[in-house]
Amino acid sequence: MKIVAIFFIFSAAVVMIHHVEENGCLNCKDACNTDVAGQEYIDINGVCSGNNTCCKPCSDTCGGSFTGPMGSFTSPNFPSNYCNNQDCYFNITVEDGDRVMLNFTTLHTASDDDFLQVHNGEIEDIFQTFFYNGGPFPPTEIEISDNPSSNKIIVQLHSDETQTQPGFQVTYKTFW
């Protein structure tokens, strides 16, 4: 005689309701309804709590400078959305003659007038430029070849006054 056991596992359903914050954080203030009457916030780790602690307020400053053979950085507020009306410049300076591999594990801008641009050299130089708008893009690698006039790479994130997205997460490393 063969005995077959069938198990049913029930769990409370979680209904996500999307809210838009005035400070541009679109990803993090989701309501978590564990019952009909109660609404709580869910943080970026997916944990329901009574606190809205996952959003960082938008800042007037963004960007940064990086040196050395490897490093990583993200757009402001990542993994939440970046802020409106910003031009962020991330400057990478490497040894003369080094080539750079940029590895974007996340790359997603709003498809209106927001963009991410990678410059090999100063912004006004048009030696080698990569331009991304919209997304989300799959993981993307960009190899920056040697620029005889500069050892600088600039990653520029531009956002307008409307929609935003998570932006980017990138690592870089040098090679010869």
N, C-alpha and C positions, 0 to 999 in steps of 0.2 A: 504494500500500500504506500502510495506516494503522498506526502503532505506538502501542500503549497501554502506558504504564508504570504499574505499581501499586507504591506504596511502603508498607511497613509500618514503623511506628515503635514500638519497644518501650521502655518505661521501667519502672524499678523501682517496684513498688507500695508505697505508704505506708499502713500500717495504724495508725489512731488508737485508742488505748486511753485512756479517760477516768479520771483519778484525782482524788480529792478531798483537798485539803490541809487540815490542821488549822486553818490560819489563815483559812479561808474562801475562798481563791482556787480557784475551780472551773474557770476557763477556760484556765489556762496550763500546768498540769503534765500535758500529754498526752505519752504515749510515742510515739516515732517508730521503728518497726521497719523498718530498711533491710535486715535479713537476719534469719534465724530466731533466731540467738543474741543479737544486739545490741539493746539498748534505749537510746535516748538521749532527751533532752528536746527538745521543739520550743518555740521561743520565740514571742512574740506576732507576730513577723514571718513565721512559718512556716519558720524555719530550724532544722534539726536540729543540736544541739550537745550536748556533755556537761555543760552547765551549766543549772541551773534558775534563770535570772536574770530571768524575766519577772514573777514575783509580788513584790509589795511586802507586807511584813508589815502586818497590821491595826494601826491606830493608835487611840488613845483619843480623839483630836481629829479633828474634821471640820467642814466648813462654811467660811464666810468672809464678808467684807464687800467690796462692790464699789460704786464711785461712778463717775460720768461717763456720757456719752451712749451708750457701747457697751462690751461686754465679753463674756467667755465663761468658763464653768467646767464642771466635771464632778463626778460623784459620786466618792467615794474609791475608789482603785484602778482606775478606768476605764482601759482597756476590760475589765480583769478584773472580777470580781464585787466589789461593795461588801461590807463586813464585817457580821457579826451584831451585834445589840444596840446599835444606834446611833440617835441622833436628831441629824441634821445640819441646821443652819440656814444658808442662804446669803442674806445681806441685801443687797438692791440699793437704793441711795438715789439718787434722781434730782432734778433741779431741780423746784421747785414748778410744777405745771401741765403737766409733761411726761407723755405717755402712753408706754407701753412695749410693745414687741413681743418676746415670748419665742419663740425658734425651737428646739424640741427636735429634733435630728437623730437622737438615740437616746433611747428611753424604754422601760424594761423593769424592773419590779420583780417580786419573787416574789409569787405570787398568794395566799399565805397572809395574813399580817397586815402585810406590808410595803406602804408606799405613798409616793407623792410628792404633796405638796399645795402649791399656790401661793396665797399670801395677798396681797391688795391692802391693805396696812396692817399693823398689828400683829396678832399671832396671835389675840389675844382679840377683835379686830374681825371682824365677819362682813360686811364691805362687799362683797367679791367673792372667792370661793374656787373653785379648780379642784382636783379630786381624781382621781388615777390609781392603779390597782392592777392588777398583772398585766402583760400585754403578750406579746411586743413590740408596741408601737404604731407605726404609720407615722409619718414625720416630722410633727410637730404644732406649729402656731403658736397662741399665745395672745396676744390683744390685751388689755392691761390698761388699762381706761379711767381717767380722772382720778378720784382719790379726794380729795374736798375736805378730809378730815381727816388725810391722811398722804401723804408723798412716798416711802414705803418699800414695797418688795415683798419678801416672804419666800418662798423656795423651801425646803420642808421635806422631807427624806428620812428616813423611819422604817423601821428594820429590827428584826425580832424575833430570837429565838434560833435559828431554824432556817434555812430555805433563803434563798439570795441570788441575785441576777442582776446583769447589768452596770450597771444603774442608768440614768444619763442623761448626755447631752452637750447643752449648751444655749448659745446665743448670745443676747444681748439688745441692743436698740437703742431709743433714744427717738425720738419724733416728736411733732408737735403736732396 
